């Protein structure tokens, strides 16, 4: 850990709170993070106003309803072929009123990320969120970051652009660390403890995981999320990504970032200080709390999420991580320490393998087996070289193609 202040999420950074109502651009508005963020905004119209929305284009009806209810200035869809349907859906809602500006294409969200606003909430899933992240930072916007993949694959690029306090984490774990770190200086920190629910397969051995189904993996016991993130939680890849993210956000070495399994998901993460004290941030499982931190900090949004009912008994459990059944966290540490394009290769290969698993083309254990093979084949990235966006994209393209090849080979061998 360096002595200089972190260029990213630092709870000690002073913020100007005099600007009044904040204008928010929501990227990934029809997903889990986006819909909950909009609910929070609608319940706090004196604090927030959404000025633009971006989505993939898979839920056009919902996107049009959001745009109409929020009266946004612009709406973007990544899929250009969805634009006519979006226009017609908006016309049906707006009638004779003028429509918002419409954007379409793979760079549409990136253009909105640089548009005039106070905060960009990046709730896009996957490494496609990197370009909007960089655009928001370059434009000087506060970035409420739920798209962890953009930080994972482009860590040095993101850190180079980010000004002190410009990124506020929206992951429940990192929002927890962010708040707990406010209790001391960085020199006081001994360890970060990232909690994991353990997913739907907590307690199972690797052998018992061999034949789990898509439906099994999507049945998360605590959180309601999209299919990719839910499978990542089942493999604990999500937790591995969060370890890399914690290292990048807070400049804490990997050997001082620990993962512990906490099935109830009440404690979202903890900070252990050098005097032996451990501070835990706890709320019932609900992403609206972390979202409120992301878009409202340093002010807290009253009743953003439910609080505990302390009149009722509850049990909070903590277990060590089973690294044999879930090797993803160890592999994530490895690629994080390698740096360069290794995290991008890890993430891209995993995205391809999750897609293959969801489509029934790869068994559950095959996800990490294939990702490990791709990472191993990629090898150690050259040290002393500056990472570029082109490097990231090239590494991702190779990793995706190689993951598809290995997954197809594994499927063919299983059927032989």
C-alpha positions as CSV (number, residue, x, y, z in Angstrom):
1,X,0.0,0.0,0.0
2,X,1.5,3.3,-1.1
3,X,1.6,6.4,1.2
4,X,-0.2,8.6,-1.3
5,X,-4.0,9.0,-1.1
6,X,-5.9,6.6,-3.4
7,X,-6.9,8.3,-6.6
8,X,-10.2,6.5,-6.5
9,X,-12.8,5.9,-3.8
10,X,-11.5,7.7,-0.7
11,X,-14.2,8.4,2.0
12,X,-12.0,11.1,3.4
13,X,-12.2,13.2,0.3
14,X,-14.1,16.5,0.8
15,X,-17.2,16.9,-1.4
16,X,-19.2,19.9,-2.4
17,X,-22.7,19.3,-1.2
18,X,-24.1,22.7,-2.2
19,X,-25.2,21.8,-5.8
20,X,-28.8,20.8,-4.8
21,X,-30.6,18.2,-6.9
22,X,-28.2,16.0,-8.8
23,X,-28.6,15.1,-12.5
24,X,-28.0,11.4,-13.1
25,X,-27.3,9.4,-16.2
26,X,-28.2,5.7,-15.7
27,X,-26.4,3.2,-17.9
28,X,-28.0,-0.3,-17.9
29,X,-31.4,1.2,-16.8
30,X,-33.5,-1.9,-17.5
31,X,-31.2,-4.2,-15.5
32,X,-31.2,-5.0,-11.8
33,X,-29.1,-2.0,-10.7
34,X,-30.8,0.4,-13.1
35,X,-34.3,-0.4,-12.1
36,X,-33.5,-0.1,-8.4
37,X,-31.7,3.1,-9.0
38,X,-34.7,4.5,-10.8
39,X,-37.0,3.4,-7.9
40,X,-34.6,5.3,-5.5
41,X,-34.7,8.4,-7.7
42,X,-38.5,8.4,-8.0
43,X,-38.8,8.3,-4.2
44,X,-36.4,11.2,-3.9
45,X,-37.3,13.7,-6.6
46,X,-35.9,16.6,-4.5
47,X,-32.5,15.0,-4.5
48,X,-32.1,13.4,-7.9
49,X,-33.2,13.8,-11.5
50,X,-32.4,11.3,-14.3
51,X,-31.5,13.1,-17.5
52,X,-30.6,10.1,-19.7
53,X,-31.0,6.4,-19.9
54,X,-29.0,3.7,-21.8
55,X,-29.8,-0.1,-22.1
56,X,-28.9,-3.0,-24.3
57,X,-32.3,-3.0,-26.1
58,X,-33.7,-6.3,-24.8
59,X,-36.6,-4.7,-22.8
60,X,-37.8,-2.0,-25.0
61,X,-41.2,-1.6,-23.3
62,X,-39.6,-1.1,-19.9
63,X,-37.1,1.4,-21.3
64,X,-39.8,3.5,-23.0
65,X,-41.8,3.5,-19.7
66,X,-38.7,4.6,-17.8
67,X,-38.0,7.4,-20.3
68,X,-41.6,8.7,-20.2
69,X,-42.0,8.6,-16.5
70,X,-38.6,10.3,-15.8
71,X,-39.0,12.7,-18.8
72,X,-35.3,12.2,-19.8
73,X,-33.6,14.2,-22.4
74,X,-32.0,11.2,-24.2
75,X,-32.3,7.5,-24.5
76,X,-29.7,5.1,-25.9
77,X,-29.8,1.4,-27.0
78,X,-26.8,-0.7,-27.8
79,X,-28.7,-2.8,-30.4
80,X,-29.3,-0.6,-33.5
81,X,-32.0,-2.9,-34.7
82,X,-34.0,-2.1,-31.6
83,X,-34.2,1.6,-32.4
84,X,-37.5,1.5,-34.6
85,X,-39.3,-0.5,-31.8
86,X,-38.1,2.0,-29.2
87,X,-39.3,5.0,-31.3
88,X,-42.7,3.4,-31.7
89,X,-43.0,2.6,-28.0
90,X,-42.1,6.1,-27.1
91,X,-44.6,7.6,-29.6
92,X,-47.3,5.6,-28.0
93,X,-46.5,7.0,-24.6
94,X,-45.6,10.6,-25.6
95,X,-48.4,11.2,-28.1
96,X,-48.0,14.6,-29.7
97,X,-45.2,15.6,-27.2
98,X,-41.6,15.7,-28.6
99,X,-39.6,12.6,-28.0
100,X,-36.3,12.5,-26.2
101,X,-33.1,12.4,-28.3
102,X,-32.5,8.8,-29.4
103,X,-29.1,7.2,-29.8
104,X,-28.3,3.7,-31.0
105,X,-25.2,1.5,-31.5
106,X,-22.3,0.1,-29.5
107,X,-21.0,3.6,-28.6
108,X,-24.3,5.1,-27.6
109,X,-23.9,4.5,-23.9
110,X,-20.4,5.9,-24.1
111,X,-21.7,9.1,-25.7
112,X,-24.3,9.5,-22.9
113,X,-21.6,8.9,-20.2
114,X,-19.9,12.1,-21.3
115,X,-23.2,14.1,-21.5
116,X,-23.8,17.0,-19.0
117,X,-24.7,15.6,-15.6
118,X,-23.4,15.3,-12.0
119,X,-23.2,11.5,-11.8
120,X,-23.0,8.6,-14.2
121,X,-24.3,5.4,-12.7
122,X,-22.6,2.6,-14.7
123,X,-24.8,-0.5,-14.2
124,X,-23.9,-2.2,-17.4
125,X,-22.9,-5.9,-17.1
126,X,-19.6,-7.0,-18.6
127,X,-16.4,-5.5,-19.9
128,X,-18.4,-3.5,-22.5
129,X,-18.8,-1.0,-19.6
130,X,-15.1,0.0,-19.9
131,X,-15.6,2.7,-22.6
132,X,-18.5,4.4,-20.8
133,X,-16.4,4.4,-17.6
134,X,-13.5,6.1,-19.3
135,X,-15.8,8.6,-21.0
136,X,-17.4,9.6,-17.7
137,X,-14.1,10.0,-16.0
138,X,-12.6,12.0,-18.9
139,X,-15.7,14.3,-18.9
140,X,-15.2,15.0,-15.2
141,X,-18.4,13.3,-14.0
142,X,-18.7,11.5,-10.7
143,X,-18.8,7.8,-11.5
144,X,-21.1,5.6,-9.4
145,X,-19.5,2.3,-10.4
146,X,-21.5,-0.9,-10.4
147,X,-19.8,-2.2,-13.5
148,X,-16.8,-3.9,-11.8
149,X,-15.6,-5.4,-15.0
150,X,-14.5,-2.1,-16.4
151,X,-12.2,-1.6,-13.5
152,X,-11.0,-5.2,-13.6
153,X,-10.0,-5.2,-17.3
154,X,-8.8,-1.6,-17.5
155,X,-7.5,-0.9,-14.0
156,X,-4.4,1.2,-15.0
157,X,-6.4,3.1,-17.6
158,X,-9.2,3.9,-15.1
159,X,-6.8,4.9,-12.3
160,X,-4.9,7.2,-14.6
161,X,-8.0,9.1,-15.5
162,X,-9.7,9.2,-12.1
163,X,-9.4,12.2,-10.0
164,X,-9.5,12.0,-6.1
165,X,-13.0,11.0,-5.0
166,X,-14.3,10.7,-8.6
167,X,-15.3,7.0,-8.3
168,X,-17.8,5.9,-5.7
169,X,-18.3,2.1,-5.6
170,X,-21.8,0.6,-5.9
171,X,-21.1,-3.1,-5.3
172,X,-22.5,-3.9,-1.8
173,X,-19.1,-5.2,-0.7
174,X,-17.2,-2.1,-1.9
175,X,-19.8,0.3,-0.6
176,X,-19.3,-1.4,2.7
177,X,-15.5,-1.1,2.6
178,X,-15.8,2.5,1.5
179,X,-17.9,3.4,4.6
180,X,-15.8,1.3,7.0
181,X,-12.6,2.9,5.8
182,X,-13.9,6.3,6.9
183,X,-13.2,5.2,10.5
184,X,-9.4,5.4,10.1
185,X,-6.5,6.3,7.9
186,X,-5.1,4.0,5.2
187,X,-2.0,3.5,7.4
188,X,-4.3,2.1,10.1
189,X,-5.7,-0.7,7.8
190,X,-4.4,-4.2,8.4
191,X,-6.8,-6.2,6.3
192,X,-9.9,-5.9,4.1
193,X,-12.4,-8.8,4.6
194,X,-14.8,-9.3,1.7
195,X,-17.9,-11.3,2.5
196,X,-19.5,-13.9,0.2
197,X,-22.9,-15.5,0.5
198,X,-21.4,-18.7,-0.8
199,X,-24.0,-18.8,-3.5
200,X,-26.5,-21.7,-4.1
201,X,-23.8,-24.3,-3.8
202,X,-22.2,-23.5,-0.5
203,X,-21.0,-26.6,1.3
204,X,-20.8,-28.8,-1.8
205,X,-17.7,-30.5,-3.0
206,X,-16.2,-30.2,-6.5
207,X,-17.6,-33.7,-7.2
208,X,-21.1,-32.7,-6.1
209,X,-20.9,-29.7,-8.4
210,X,-20.2,-31.8,-11.5
211,X,-23.9,-32.2,-12.5
212,X,-25.6,-29.0,-11.3
213,X,-28.0,-27.5,-13.8
214,X,-28.6,-24.0,-15.2
215,X,-31.7,-23.8,-13.0
216,X,-29.7,-24.8,-9.9
217,X,-27.0,-22.1,-10.5
218,X,-29.6,-19.4,-11.1
219,X,-31.4,-20.1,-7.8
220,X,-29.4,-17.7,-5.6
221,X,-30.4,-17.9,-2.0
222,X,-30.1,-14.2,-1.2
223,X,-29.8,-11.8,-4.1
224,X,-32.0,-11.3,-7.2
225,X,-29.7,-10.5,-10.1
226,X,-29.2,-11.0,-13.8
227,X,-28.2,-14.5,-15.1
228,X,-24.5,-13.7,-15.7
229,X,-23.9,-12.2,-12.3
230,X,-25.9,-15.0,-10.6
231,X,-23.8,-17.7,-12.3
232,X,-20.7,-15.7,-11.3
233,X,-21.9,-15.8,-7.7
234,X,-22.4,-19.5,-8.0
235,X,-18.8,-20.1,-9.2
236,X,-17.6,-17.3,-6.8
237,X,-16.0,-15.6,-9.8
238,X,-17.9,-12.5,-8.7
239,X,-16.0,-12.6,-5.5
240,X,-12.7,-13.0,-7.3
241,X,-13.4,-9.9,-9.3
242,X,-14.3,-8.1,-6.1
243,X,-10.9,-9.0,-4.7
244,X,-9.2,-7.4,-7.7
245,X,-11.5,-4.4,-7.5
246,X,-10.7,-3.9,-3.8
247,X,-7.0,-4.0,-4.6
248,X,-7.4,-1.4,-7.3
249,X,-9.8,0.9,-5.4
250,X,-8.0,1.0,-2.1
251,X,-4.3,0.1,-3.0
252,X,-4.3,-2.8,-0.5
253,X,-2.0,-5.7,-1.4
254,X,-3.7,-9.0,-2.4
255,X,-2.2,-10.8,0.6
256,X,-4.2,-8.4,2.9
257,X,-7.5,-9.0,1.2
258,X,-9.4,-11.9,2.6
259,X,-12.7,-13.6,1.6
260,X,-15.0,-15.1,4.2
261,X,-18.4,-16.9,3.6
262,X,-21.3,-15.3,5.3
263,X,-24.6,-17.0,4.2
264,X,-27.0,-14.4,5.6
265,X,-25.4,-11.6,3.5
266,X,-26.1,-9.1,6.4
267,X,-22.5,-8.0,6.8
268,X,-21.4,-6.8,3.4
269,X,-17.7,-6.5,4.2
270,X,-15.3,-5.5,7.0
271,X,-12.1,-3.6,7.6
272,X,-9.6,-4.9,10.2
273,X,-7.4,-2.1,11.7
274,X,-3.9,-2.4,13.2
275,X,-5.2,-2.0,16.7
276,X,-7.2,-5.3,16.4
277,X,-10.6,-3.5,15.8
278,X,-12.8,-4.8,13.0
279,X,-15.5,-2.5,11.6
280,X,-18.4,-4.2,9.7
281,X,-21.0,-2.5,7.6
282,X,-24.3,-4.3,7.8
283,X,-27.8,-4.0,6.4
284,X,-30.4,-6.5,5.2
285,X,-29.7,-7.6,1.6
286,X,-30.9,-4.8,-0.6
287,X,-28.9,-3.1,-3.4
288,X,-30.7,0.2,-3.0
289,X,-28.5,1.1,0.0
290,X,-25.2,0.8,-2.0
291,X,-26.8,2.6,-4.9
292,X,-27.8,5.4,-2.6
293,X,-24.2,5.7,-1.4
294,X,-23.1,5.7,-5.0
295,X,-25.3,8.6,-6.2
296,X,-25.8,10.5,-3.0
297,X,-22.4,10.5,-1.2
298,X,-21.4,12.2,1.1
299,X,-25.0,12.7,2.1
300,X,-27.1,9.7,3.1
301,X,-30.5,9.1,1.6
302,X,-33.2,8.5,4.3
303,X,-34.9,5.2,4.1
304,X,-33.0,4.2,0.9
305,X,-33.3,0.6,2.0
306,X,-34.8,-1.4,4.9
307,X,-33.0,-1.5,8.3
308,X,-32.7,-4.4,10.7
309,X,-35.5,-5.1,13.2
310,X,-33.5,-5.6,16.3
311,X,-36.6,-6.9,18.2
312,X,-36.2,-10.2,16.3
313,X,-33.6,-12.8,16.9
314,X,-31.1,-13.6,14.1
315,X,-28.0,-15.7,13.6
316,X,-25.0,-14.4,11.7
317,X,-22.5,-17.1,10.5
318,X,-19.0,-16.9,9.0
319,X,-17.1,-19.7,7.3
320,X,-13.7,-20.1,5.6
321,X,-13.7,-20.2,1.8
322,X,-13.5,-23.7,0.3
323,X,-10.8,-23.1,-2.3
324,X,-10.8,-26.6,-3.7
325,X,-14.5,-26.5,-4.7
326,X,-14.3,-22.8,-5.7
327,X,-10.9,-22.1,-7.2
328,X,-12.0,-18.9,-8.8
329,X,-10.9,-16.5,-6.0
330,X,-7.4,-17.9,-6.1
331,X,-7.2,-17.6,-9.8
332,X,-8.4,-14.0,-9.6
333,X,-5.7,-13.2,-7.1
334,X,-3.2,-14.7,-9.5
335,X,-4.3,-12.7,-12.6
336,X,-4.6,-9.5,-10.4
337,X,-1.0,-9.9,-9.3
338,X,0.1,-10.5,-12.9
339,X,-1.6,-7.3,-14.0
340,X,-1.5,-6.1,-17.6
341,X,-4.0,-7.9,-19.8
342,X,-4.3,-11.0,-17.5
343,X,-7.4,-9.7,-15.7
344,X,-9.0,-8.9,-19.1
345,X,-8.3,-12.5,-20.3
346,X,-9.8,-13.9,-17.1
347,X,-12.9,-11.9,-17.3
348,X,-13.5,-12.4,-21.1
349,X,-12.9,-16.1,-20.9
350,X,-15.4,-16.3,-18.0
351,X,-18.1,-14.4,-19.8
352,X,-17.8,-16.8,-22.7
353,X,-17.9,-19.8,-20.5
354,X,-20.9,-18.6,-18.5
355,X,-22.7,-18.0,-21.8
356,X,-21.8,-21.6,-22.8
357,X,-23.0,-23.0,-19.5
358,X,-26.3,-21.1,-19.7
359,X,-26.8,-22.4,-23.2
360,X,-26.2,-26.0,-22.0
361,X,-22.9,-26.3,-23.9
362,X,-20.6,-26.5,-20.9
363,X,-20.9,-28.2,-17.5
364,X,-20.7,-26.1,-14.3
365,X,-17.1,-27.2,-13.4
366,X,-16.1,-26.7,-17.0
367,X,-16.5,-22.9,-16.5
368,X,-13.5,-22.6,-14.2
369,X,-11.6,-25.4,-15.9
370,X,-11.8,-23.6,-19.2
371,X,-11.0,-20.2,-17.7
372,X,-8.0,-21.6,-16.0
373,X,-6.7,-23.2,-19.2
374,X,-7.1,-19.9,-21.1
375,X,-5.4,-17.9,-18.4
376,X,-2.5,-20.4,-18.3
377,X,-2.1,-20.3,-22.1
378,X,-2.1,-16.5,-22.0
379,X,0.9,-16.6,-19.7
380,X,2.6,-13.7,-17.9
381,X,2.1,-10.3,-19.5
382,X,5.1,-8.2,-20.2
383,X,6.2,-6.0,-17.4
384,X,7.0,-2.3,-17.8
385,X,4.6,-1.7,-20.7
386,X,1.8,0.7,-20.6
387,X,-1.7,-0.8,-20.9
388,X,-3.8,0.6,-23.7
389,X,-7.5,0.2,-24.7
390,X,-6.3,-1.6,-27.8
391,X,-4.3,-4.1,-25.7
392,X,-7.4,-4.8,-23.6
393,X,-9.6,-5.4,-26.6
394,X,-7.0,-7.5,-28.4
395,X,-6.6,-9.7,-25.3
396,X,-10.3,-10.0,-24.8
397,X,-10.9,-11.0,-28.4
398,X,-8.2,-13.7,-28.2
399,X,-9.5,-15.0,-24.8
400,X,-13.1,-15.2,-26.0
401,X,-12.1,-17.1,-29.2
402,X,-9.9,-19.5,-27.2
403,X,-12.5,-20.1,-24.5
404,X,-15.1,-20.9,-27.2
405,X,-12.7,-23.4,-28.8
406,X,-11.9,-25.1,-25.6
407,X,-15.5,-25.2,-24.5
408,X,-16.5,-26.8,-27.8
409,X,-13.7,-29.3,-27.5
410,X,-14.7,-30.2,-24.0
411,X,-18.4,-30.7,-25.1
412,X,-17.3,-32.9,-28.1
413,X,-15.1,-35.1,-25.8
414,X,-18.0,-35.4,-23.3
415,X,-20.3,-36.6,-26.0
416,X,-17.8,-39.0,-27.6
